[in-house]
Amino acid sequence: MFQIDIVEDCKANSRRAQLKLYKQYCDGMFCVAMRFLKNADDAEDVIQESFIKAFQKIDQFKGDVTFGAWLKRIVINKSIDFLKAKQLKKVELDEGYMQVTSDEDWSVEDDISIDEVKQAINGLPEKYKYVVMMFLMEGFDHSEISQVLNISQSACRTRLLRGKGLLKELLKDKRYVSGS
């Protein structure tokens, strides 16, 4: 059965098709949620909520992206919403007025492991961490990130650039990156 047929069966409220999609995407979406939440129980809760929302809103799936990409966006939004709900205070800085320069160099020293980079990303302030994670780990572009996080593309670029700068500083502080 093709994926589009399974999605069409889900639109017809087929529990069998929903279970098939769940089994196909559950593990991958759990990994996405874990990158944001760092807690298996929280990730499981978010995954359950994400699938419920996906099946409730499946009529909005138009097939212009893969079902997996559409579901991933839901999981990321639910993960971020979960984290926001856990915070007691949040201070926003309006960065829309800032000029952003383009800096596409994301290279680090060869002896830095992926785990060290991930750990450094987790040390970033939340507003930079999410943009960096979505850009580097999830492969989202500025337009997609700005839609998911409900920020302007200019703010997205600014946060990505600042997040990258902070990431390099975190790695440099650990003597991993040479000053460039």
DRENFI-417546 format. One record per residue (C-alpha): residue number from 1; x, y, z. Coordinates in steps of 0.25 Angstrom, whole numbers, plus 5000, padded with zeros to 4 digits. Layout:
# DRENFI-417546
+------+------+-------+------+
| resi | east | north |   up |
+------+------+-------+------+
|  NUM |    X |     Y |    Z |
...
+------+------+-------+------+
***
This chain:
# DRENFI-417546
+------+------+-------+------+
| resi | east | north |   up |
+------+------+-------+------+
|    1 | 5000 |  5000 | 5000 |
|    2 | 5006 |  5014 | 4996 |
|    3 | 5007 |  5025 | 5006 |
|    4 | 4997 |  5033 | 4999 |
|    5 | 4987 |  5022 | 5000 |
|    6 | 4990 |  5020 | 5015 |
|    7 | 4988 |  5035 | 5017 |
|    8 | 4975 |  5035 | 5009 |
|    9 | 4970 |  5023 | 5017 |
|   10 | 4973 |  5031 | 5030 |
|   11 | 4965 |  5043 | 5024 |
|   12 | 4953 |  5032 | 5024 |
|   13 | 4956 |  5030 | 5038 |
|   14 | 4962 |  5016 | 5037 |
|   15 | 4968 |  5012 | 5050 |
|   16 | 4977 |  5001 | 5043 |
|   17 | 4983 |  5012 | 5034 |
|   18 | 4985 |  5021 | 5046 |
|   19 | 4992 |  5010 | 5053 |
|   20 | 5001 |  5007 | 5040 |
|   21 | 5005 |  5022 | 5040 |
|   22 | 5008 |  5022 | 5055 |
|   23 | 5017 |  5010 | 5054 |
|   24 | 5024 |  5015 | 5042 |
|   25 | 5027 |  5029 | 5048 |
|   26 | 5027 |  5027 | 5063 |
|   27 | 5042 |  5024 | 5065 |
|   28 | 5047 |  5035 | 5056 |
|   29 | 5037 |  5045 | 5062 |
|   30 | 5042 |  5041 | 5076 |
|   31 | 5056 |  5044 | 5072 |
|   32 | 5052 |  5058 | 5068 |
|   33 | 5044 |  5060 | 5080 |
|   34 | 5056 |  5055 | 5089 |
|   35 | 5066 |  5065 | 5082 |
|   36 | 5057 |  5076 | 5088 |
|   37 | 5052 |  5071 | 5101 |
|   38 | 5063 |  5062 | 5106 |
|   39 | 5053 |  5053 | 5114 |
|   40 | 5047 |  5040 | 5109 |
|   41 | 5034 |  5042 | 5117 |
|   42 | 5032 |  5056 | 5112 |
|   43 | 5035 |  5052 | 5097 |
|   44 | 5025 |  5040 | 5098 |
|   45 | 5015 |  5050 | 5103 |
|   46 | 5018 |  5060 | 5092 |
|   47 | 5018 |  5048 | 5081 |
|   48 | 5004 |  5044 | 5086 |
|   49 | 4999 |  5058 | 5085 |
|   50 | 5005 |  5060 | 5072 |
|   51 | 4999 |  5048 | 5065 |
|   52 | 4985 |  5051 | 5071 |
|   53 | 4986 |  5065 | 5065 |
|   54 | 4991 |  5059 | 5052 |
|   55 | 4980 |  5050 | 5051 |
|   56 | 4970 |  5061 | 5055 |
|   57 | 4975 |  5070 | 5045 |
|   58 | 4979 |  5060 | 5034 |
|   59 | 4969 |  5067 | 5024 |
|   60 | 4979 |  5079 | 5024 |
|   61 | 4990 |  5070 | 5019 |
|   62 | 4990 |  5073 | 5004 |
|   63 | 5002 |  5065 | 5000 |
|   64 | 5011 |  5076 | 4995 |
|   65 | 5021 |  5071 | 5005 |
|   66 | 5023 |  5056 | 5010 |
|   67 | 5014 |  5052 | 5022 |
|   68 | 5027 |  5050 | 5030 |
|   69 | 5031 |  5065 | 5028 |
|   70 | 5017 |  5070 | 5031 |
|   71 | 5017 |  5061 | 5044 |
|   72 | 5031 |  5066 | 5048 |
|   73 | 5026 |  5080 | 5047 |
|   74 | 5015 |  5076 | 5057 |
|   75 | 5024 |  5069 | 5066 |
|   76 | 5034 |  5081 | 5067 |
|   77 | 5023 |  5091 | 5069 |
|   78 | 5017 |  5082 | 5080 |
|   79 | 5031 |  5080 | 5086 |
|   80 | 5033 |  5095 | 5087 |
|   81 | 5019 |  5097 | 5092 |
|   82 | 5022 |  5087 | 5103 |
|   83 | 5035 |  5094 | 5107 |
|   84 | 5029 |  5108 | 5107 |
|   85 | 5018 |  5102 | 5116 |
|   86 | 5029 |  5098 | 5126 |
|   87 | 5035 |  5112 | 5127 |
|   88 | 5030 |  5121 | 5137 |
|   89 | 5036 |  5134 | 5131 |
|   90 | 5040 |  5137 | 5117 |
|   91 | 5047 |  5150 | 5112 |
|   92 | 5046 |  5153 | 5098 |
|   93 | 5056 |  5162 | 5091 |
|   94 | 5051 |  5169 | 5078 |
|   95 | 5062 |  5166 | 5068 |
|   96 | 5054 |  5171 | 5056 |
|   97 | 5062 |  5184 | 5054 |
|   98 | 5075 |  5177 | 5053 |
|   99 | 5083 |  5175 | 5040 |
|  100 | 5088 |  5161 | 5038 |
|  101 | 5100 |  5157 | 5030 |
|  102 | 5101 |  5144 | 5023 |
|  103 | 5111 |  5134 | 5029 |
|  104 | 5109 |  5120 | 5023 |
|  105 | 5122 |  5115 | 5029 |
|  106 | 5118 |  5104 | 5040 |
|  107 | 5131 |  5097 | 5040 |
|  108 | 5138 |  5093 | 5053 |
|  109 | 5151 |  5086 | 5056 |
|  110 | 5152 |  5072 | 5052 |
|  111 | 5154 |  5066 | 5066 |
|  112 | 5140 |  5071 | 5071 |
|  113 | 5130 |  5060 | 5072 |
|  114 | 5115 |  5061 | 5068 |
|  115 | 5112 |  5059 | 5082 |
|  116 | 5121 |  5070 | 5087 |
|  117 | 5114 |  5079 | 5077 |
|  118 | 5100 |  5075 | 5081 |
|  119 | 5104 |  5077 | 5096 |
|  120 | 5108 |  5091 | 5092 |
|  121 | 5095 |  5094 | 5085 |
|  122 | 5088 |  5090 | 5097 |
|  123 | 5096 |  5100 | 5105 |
|  124 | 5090 |  5111 | 5096 |
|  125 | 5079 |  5121 | 5100 |
|  126 | 5066 |  5115 | 5096 |
|  127 | 5062 |  5125 | 5085 |
|  128 | 5076 |  5122 | 5078 |
|  129 | 5076 |  5107 | 5082 |
|  130 | 5062 |  5104 | 5074 |
|  131 | 5067 |  5112 | 5062 |
|  132 | 5080 |  5105 | 5061 |
|  133 | 5074 |  5091 | 5064 |
|  134 | 5064 |  5093 | 5053 |
|  135 | 5074 |  5098 | 5043 |
|  136 | 5085 |  5088 | 5046 |
|  137 | 5078 |  5076 | 5051 |
|  138 | 5065 |  5076 | 5044 |
|  139 | 5069 |  5083 | 5031 |
|  140 | 5058 |  5094 | 5031 |
|  141 | 5061 |  5107 | 5024 |
|  142 | 5058 |  5121 | 5029 |
|  143 | 5044 |  5121 | 5023 |
|  144 | 5040 |  5108 | 5030 |
|  145 | 5047 |  5112 | 5043 |
|  146 | 5040 |  5126 | 5044 |
|  147 | 5026 |  5119 | 5041 |
|  148 | 5028 |  5108 | 5052 |
|  149 | 5034 |  5118 | 5062 |
|  150 | 5024 |  5130 | 5058 |
|  151 | 5036 |  5139 | 5056 |
|  152 | 5040 |  5148 | 5044 |
|  153 | 5050 |  5142 | 5034 |
|  154 | 5059 |  5154 | 5038 |
|  155 | 5058 |  5150 | 5053 |
|  156 | 5061 |  5135 | 5049 |
|  157 | 5074 |  5139 | 5041 |
|  158 | 5078 |  5148 | 5053 |
|  159 | 5076 |  5137 | 5063 |
|  160 | 5083 |  5127 | 5054 |
|  161 | 5095 |  5136 | 5053 |
|  162 | 5096 |  5139 | 5067 |
|  163 | 5093 |  5124 | 5071 |
|  164 | 5105 |  5120 | 5062 |
|  165 | 5114 |  5131 | 5068 |
|  166 | 5110 |  5126 | 5082 |
|  167 | 5112 |  5112 | 5078 |
|  168 | 5126 |  5115 | 5073 |
|  169 | 5129 |  5122 | 5086 |
|  170 | 5124 |  5110 | 5095 |
|  171 | 5133 |  5101 | 5087 |
|  172 | 5145 |  5110 | 5087 |
|  173 | 5143 |  5112 | 5102 |
|  174 | 5145 |  5097 | 5103 |
|  175 | 5158 |  5098 | 5094 |
|  176 | 5151 |  5091 | 5083 |
|  177 | 5151 |  5102 | 5072 |
|  178 | 5162 |  5111 | 5068 |
|  179 | 5159 |  5126 | 5068 |
|  180 | 5155 |  5130 | 5054 |
+------+------+-------+------+
***
